[in-house]
């Protein structure tokens, strides 16, 4: 053997390791769905956990990778320590599959059909198929399939190259003497452990041993201790991975070490006794590739059979080695573990779990904020702000985690889910912000000594309870409506049918159904879906958004995202026929029906230079008048506008002041002009109500009374959350 053989051996070894790594990564990506399915089926059963570990390792061809994932699962709270033990034991058996695949290279037969089983016969075909898939297919799953085939072909080619290069070692005395020395069991175990620890793969180190066995210089007496040592060396990866994790994750890594060390100690003792007492001739024979695969499998199966029933004892021993620290008694699992990123399906599973926690936090904050409108306390206010900060924390860690996940190779469904989660957490964070806004309104009410009527208080109590609970599915109603006046219809129905336990859904389309690219089909499908699964009350379903009937406004004339929710978060999102409910509405056992709307309501939008005669004309011809002022609201002080409003109010007309600005609502007390108007004239203020709701509510009020005191009480009594913020005084 010369220097060129050494270089060839090094090249073959590099190709072998590269091919194994390439194939393992591609298998891991390609099998993401299978991995998720296996984990979903995992229970506390010993056998189920064992099969899970065996199956995952057989798929990804690496017990080290499986164990690292297990450490990540325990650290993230996806798996208990007891489940992890069973999976680790299964992984040790699953890793033997690689050795059996490599042993096919030792087939030597003149029979055509048997020769086909030799990797050198079929790997060129696999490589050809793999390169076609990788270069010419656009689908990521097919590309990963191509990478698996290329990785396997590279691995087997490296194995063949390495085996051919080391064939000459049998004539090198130093090499043969080396394996004579390894017949010392302790030296063999040490050599196997060091080699595996360096390359961090027991499958790869077993493959190297199989390649060396081709020389005929490796006896079973030397091979068996080396294989045992390889099982100890493979634990290094998990131990390194457990650095910086919580105690249960560290215990999982310790269990992996204990399992292999105990197995080696016991079986090495048995090996030495049998060797000394009986001196079997088999031990002096040259090991074959298939023989090493058999030895590797037998060792791991015996270890598992011996220690699987003792999983509880291993758990206790790990707990003694990694004891509970009084300072970390409240230690939490890592919310999002980056060890899961190479397996996107599992990373998404953990992301969804954290997103659900964020959703619960946001809903809890809004629930408490609505309760604060009725009875605010410092403790309640602090809990709302704490939840809002927690939502900010969740958005930060989830956003960062999902961005990192986007750099991984994912399937189309996984990529879409990651994008959907990234958008959703932004919505959750805005809900928590709305909760703080509602709290600030409650604190403003409290500081100014304002309060809602008893009827409103009772209603808000109902709403608060409704947020805590989820409704079962109800039959509902779907109304197809033109988009131009849909917001007005939704508002009107909200006052005519109050506290309805069934969904009343309005929808429409920006493009007619017979047009190409129409949005009518999606909107109608989403409307029926929400009518079956959504909560009660009047809502608009449009472009995948569910908007409260009293908060809807058409904000785009042509775009599909025509409707927006004004001064209130969207109730839900519908994506790919999946309903994501953020906020539920309140209802009574039976709805309250009202029969009359008085249409004698006008709307005046002030512009610079508006004449008092226009206001006077409308005041003469309408019983109710909604005036959209500038900025936070108000009337011009010139040309007798105040006199017109005063005369109209004295004549029994109801006047509502609001703002032309879509968001944040009116506040007449901000400036002197508005404050003077509010304190001297008998007018109502819309605050954060939409213009559509203010107009329709005034119609509903006029259908019941003309008395200002009664009208004022009805106007400021929230109906379907149409008004939440009060100011002034």
C-alpha positions, 0 to 999 in steps of 0.5 A: 500500500502506497501514498496513493492508496492512502489518498484514495482511502481518505477520499472514499471516507470523505465521500462516505461521510458526506453521502451519509450526512446528505442522505440523512438531512434529505430523509429528515426533510422528506419524512417531516409528515411521518415524524409528526404522525409518529409523535402524535401517536406516542403515548406513555406506553413503553412499546409505543415509545420504543417503536417511535424511536425505532421508526424515526431512526430507521427513517433518518438513518441516525440515532444521534439525530434522533436523540438530539431531537428527543433532547429538544422535545423534552426541553420544549415540553413536547415529551416527558422524560419517561417517553424520551427513555423509551424513544432513546432505546428504540433509536439504538435498535433503529440505527442498526439499519444502516449497517445492514444496508452497507453490508450489501456491498459484501455480496459476491456471487456470479448469479445475475439476480443476487448480483443485482443486490450489490450496491455497485450494481444499482447505485448508478441507476439511483444516482441517475434518477436522483440527479434528474429529480434534483435538477429538473423537478421544481417540487421541493419534495421531489428535490428531496427525494433526488437528494436522498438517492444522490446521498445514498449513491455517494455513500455507497460509492465512498464505501466501495472506494474506501474498501478498495483502497484499504484492501492492501492494508492486510499486507501491512504488519503495523495494521494487522498488529493494531487489530491484534492489540484491539483484541484487548477488550478495553482498548477496543471499546476505547478505540470505538468510542473515540472514533464515534465521538470524533465523527459523531455518528455510530452508523458512520463508524460502523461503516468504517469498521465494515470497510476495514473488515474487507481486508480480512484483518479484523477478527470478531474478537477485535470487532465486538469490543469496538462496536460496543465502544461505538455505542458509547461514543455516539452519546457525545452528540446528545450530551453536547446538545443538552448544554444549556437546556433544562434539567429534564432535557439534560436527564434525557441525555444522561439516560442515553449515556447510562443506557449504552454504558450499562449495556457495554459493561454488562455485555462486555463482562459476559463477552470476556467470561465466554471468551476466557471460559470457552474460547469460541473459534468464531472470535478468531475468524475474520469479521465480514461486513454482514457479520459486523451488521449482525453483531451491531444488531445483536448487541443493541437488541440485547441491551434494549431487551435487558434495560427496556423493562428497567426504564423507571430505574434509569429515570430515577438514576438520571434524576439522582445524577441531575438532581432538582435544584431549589433555585430552579424549582419553577424552571419552565420548558424552553418555549421554542427550541432551535434544535427543532428547526431542522425538522420543520413539521415539529418546529411548526407544531411547537410554534402552534402551541406557543401561538395558542398560548399567545391567543389565550393571553390576548383573549384574556387581556381583552376579556379583562379589559371589557370587565374593567369597563364595569369594575376596574381595579389596580390588580385587574389593570396590571394583569391586562398590561402584563398580558399585553407585555407577554403578547409582545414577548410571544410576538418577538420570540415567535417572529424570530423563530419563524423567520429562522424556520423560513431559511429551512427547506420546507414543503409547500404546506409547511411554508404556507403554515409558517407564513400564516402563523407569522401573520396571525401573531401580528393580529394577536398582538394587535388584540392585546393592544386593543385591550390596553386601549379599552382599559385606558377608556375604562380608566378615563371613565373612572377618573371622570366619574362616568358610568354606564346605565344599569342595563348596559352594565348587565349587558357588559357582564354578559359579554365578559362571560361570553368571552370566557366561553365558547359557543357550540355550532349553531344554525345561522343566516346568510344574507347576500347583499350589495357592497355599497350599503352593506355596512348600513344594513349590518348596523341596522340589523344589529339594532333590530335583532339584539342578543341573537344567539345565532349568526346573521352573516352578510356577504357580497362580492366586488366582482359578479359571480360570472366574472373571471377572478370573482371573489363571490365564491370564496365570500359565499363559502366563507359566509356559510362556514361561519354561519355553521361554526361562528358565534351569534350576532350580526357580522360581515364576512368578506375577503376572509375577515369576520367583522362585527356588524356595528364596526364595519365600513367599506374602505375600498371601492374596487379591491377585494379587501373592501371592508375594514373593522373600525376602532375594534379588532376583527372577530375572526379570520377564515383561511383555506376554509379554516376558522380562527376565532379571536373574539366571541360575541355575547347573546341571550337565550333568545333574541330581542326583536324591534320592529321600527326604524325611523328613516327621518335621519340625515347626514351632513358632512361639513366642508370649509365654507359650508353654509348655515342654510344647508344645516337649517334646511336639513334640520327642518326636514329631518327629525334626527341629524348626524353631523360629521365635523373636522378632526375630533369633532365640532361646529364652526363658530361663524355664521350662526351654526350654534343658533341653528343647532340650538333651535333644532334641539329645542324643537325636539330634533336629535343631533349627533356629533361625530368626526370625519376621521375614520379611526379613534373617534371624536372627542369634543372636549379636546378644544374650546370649540367642541367643549363649548358646543357640548356644554351649551347645546343639547347634542349627543357625541358618537365617540368611537362609533362608526358613522354607519352605526351612529346613523342607524342607531339614531333611526332605531332610537327615533323609532322608540322615543323623541325624548332627549333624556331617553334618547341619550340613555339609549344612545350611550347604552352599548349594543353589540359593542358599537360604543366603548369609549366615553370622554368629556366632562 
